[in-house]
C-alpha cells in the first residue's frame, strides 16, 4: 500500500512539474532537476531493495537513514544552487541600475547642452 501511495505522490509531483513547465512558470534548468529527483524517488519506491543494498554497502543499518541523508544533501545542494542564482540575478540588476543611471545622466547633460525643453518643444541649441 505504501508503495502505491508513494508512486501516486511522485507521479502527481512530476505531473505538476510538467504542467508548470508547459505554462512557462518553471524554467527548463530547474525542471530537469525536479524531474531527475522525481524519477529517482519513483525508482526507490518501486524497488525498495535498491535502497537496502545501498545502505548495506555504505554501512548504514537502517535504509531510511540513508534516504534522510540523501534528502538532506539534495536539499542543501538545491539551496546552494538557488542562492548562487539569486546572487547572480542581484548583480545583474545592480549593473543594469547603474547603466540606466549613467544613461539618464548623459541624457540630462545632452538635453542641457542642446537646451531642449523636456516637454518636447524644440529650441535653438546653445552655442
Buried (B, 14 or more C-beta within 10 A) or exposed (E): EEEEEBBEBBEEBBEEBBEBBEEEEBEEEBBEBBBEBBEEBBEBBEEBEEBBEBBEEEEBEEBEEBBEEBEEEBEEEBEEEEEEEEEEEEEEEEEEEEEEEEEEEEEEEEEEEEEBEEEEEEEEEEE
